[in-house]
Amino acid sequence: MEDLFARIVLGHLVGDYLLQNKYMAIHKTDKTEEGANICLLHCAIYTATVCMFLCRFDSCFNLVWAPSPLVVALVFLSHWPIDRTALAYFWLKFIKGRDILYEFKSTVTENEYREIGLPFACFVYAVADNTMHLVLMWTFLRLVI
């Protein structure tokens, strides 16, 4: 699939942004059974969306290629651990990158750039999270597709 990465990116954007509501985004990392179920639901929706973008159709919209069960499993497994554990947050703490909680809790007196720092920290987190998702899924899928 010569356009594998483009299909992965489109599926990722739709599944992770257009189809994930605020409640899912906030509670999928909760250390409860409900948190696990919310993450499971989000990852199932995400996996279905990415797999729909991976499907191939001919000029008459007949399905030519559909993801195998292995591809479906790899899409799911490339998303679940990153979202369930908020891996991007821990990665940024590990490399001493932008810390959303620090920026959020800081006051103007201790952090004169708080108004800029908080949105920028959120942006850096989103880029780190998306990079992890896309690199892991692309690595998995290029081996089997």
RAPE-V406657 format. One record per residue. N is the residue number from 1. RES is the residue in three letters. OMEGA is omega as a letter, one per 20 degrees, with the letter a starting at -180 (999 if undefined). D_CENTER is the distance of its C-alpha to the mean C-alpha in Angstrom with 2 decimals. Layout:
N|RES|OMEGA|D_CENTER, N|RES|OMEGA|D_CENTER
//
This chain:
1|MET|a|21.86, 2|GLU|a|22.47, 3|ASP|a|19.69, 4|LEU|a|16.98, 5|PHE|r|14.64, 6|ALA|r|15.28, 7|ARG|r|14.61, 8|ILE|a|11.25, 9|VAL|a|10.31, 10|LEU|r|11.96, 11|GLY|r|10.47, 12|HIS|a|6.83, 13|LEU|r|8.31, 14|VAL|a|10.36, 15|GLY|a|8.31, 16|ASP|a|5.60, 17|TYR|a|8.59, 18|LEU|a|11.82, 19|LEU|r|11.63, 20|GLN|a|10.07, 21|ASN|a|13.11, 22|LYS|a|13.96, 23|TYR|r|15.29, 24|MET|a|12.21, 25|ALA|a|10.20, 26|ILE|a|13.29, 27|HIS|a|14.46, 28|LYS|r|11.82, 29|THR|r|12.81, 30|ASP|a|16.48, 31|LYS|r|18.70, 32|THR|r|20.35, 33|GLU|r|20.61, 34|GLU|r|19.36, 35|GLY|r|16.18, 36|ALA|r|15.69, 37|ASN|r|16.59, 38|ILE|r|14.26, 39|CYS|r|11.26, 40|LEU|r|13.02, 41|LEU|r|13.50, 42|HIS|a|10.00, 43|CYS|r|9.00, 44|ALA|r|12.30, 45|ILE|r|11.83, 46|TYR|a|8.57, 47|THR|r|10.62, 48|ALA|a|13.63, 49|THR|r|12.28, 50|VAL|a|11.14, 51|CYS|r|14.46, 52|MET|r|16.38, 53|PHE|r|15.48, 54|LEU|a|16.55, 55|CYS|r|19.85, 56|ARG|r|22.92, 57|PHE|r|25.76, 58|ASP|a|29.22, 59|SER|r|31.02, 60|CYS|r|32.13, 61|PHE|r|28.66, 62|ASN|a|29.53, 63|LEU|a|26.74, 64|VAL|a|27.36, 65|TRP|r|24.46, 66|ALA|r|21.96, 67|PRO|r|19.40, 68|SER|r|21.18, 69|PRO|r|20.36, 70|LEU|r|19.34, 71|VAL|r|16.74, 72|VAL|r|15.41, 73|ALA|a|15.38, 74|LEU|r|13.67, 75|VAL|r|10.72, 76|PHE|a|10.56, 77|LEU|r|11.36, 78|SER|a|8.77, 79|HIS|a|6.04, 80|TRP|a|8.64, 81|PRO|a|9.94, 82|ILE|a|7.19, 83|ASP|a|6.55, 84|ARG|a|10.28, 85|THR|a|11.64, 86|ALA|a|9.84, 87|LEU|r|10.31, 88|ALA|r|9.79, 89|TYR|a|12.59, 90|PHE|r|14.79, 91|TRP|a|14.39, 92|LEU|r|15.51, 93|LYS|a|18.30, 94|PHE|a|19.32, 95|ILE|a|19.81, 96|LYS|r|21.27, 97|GLY|a|18.89, 98|ARG|a|18.29, 99|ASP|a|18.36, 100|ILE|a|17.34, 101|LEU|r|19.64, 102|TYR|a|22.48, 103|GLU|a|22.31, 104|PHE|a|22.20, 105|LYS|a|25.10, 106|SER|r|27.17, 107|THR|a|30.09, 108|VAL|a|31.61, 109|THR|r|34.45, 110|GLU|a|32.37, 111|ASN|a|29.79, 112|GLU|a|31.41, 113|TYR|a|28.22, 114|ARG|a|26.21, 115|GLU|r|25.89, 116|ILE|a|24.22, 117|GLY|a|22.53, 118|LEU|r|20.42, 119|PRO|r|18.79, 120|PHE|r|18.43, 121|ALA|r|16.85, 122|CYS|r|14.21, 123|PHE|a|13.70, 124|VAL|r|13.63, 125|TYR|a|11.05, 126|ALA|r|8.67, 127|VAL|r|9.78, 128|ALA|r|9.55, 129|ASP|r|5.95, 130|ASN|r|5.28, 131|THR|r|8.28, 132|MET|a|7.54, 133|HIS|a|5.00, 134|LEU|a|7.65, 135|VAL|a|10.55, 136|LEU|a|10.26, 137|MET|r|9.92, 138|TRP|r|12.58, 139|THR|r|14.69, 140|PHE|a|14.80, 141|LEU|a|15.52, 142|ARG|r|18.05, 143|LEU|a|20.07, 144|VAL|a|20.57, 145|ILE|999|20.62
//
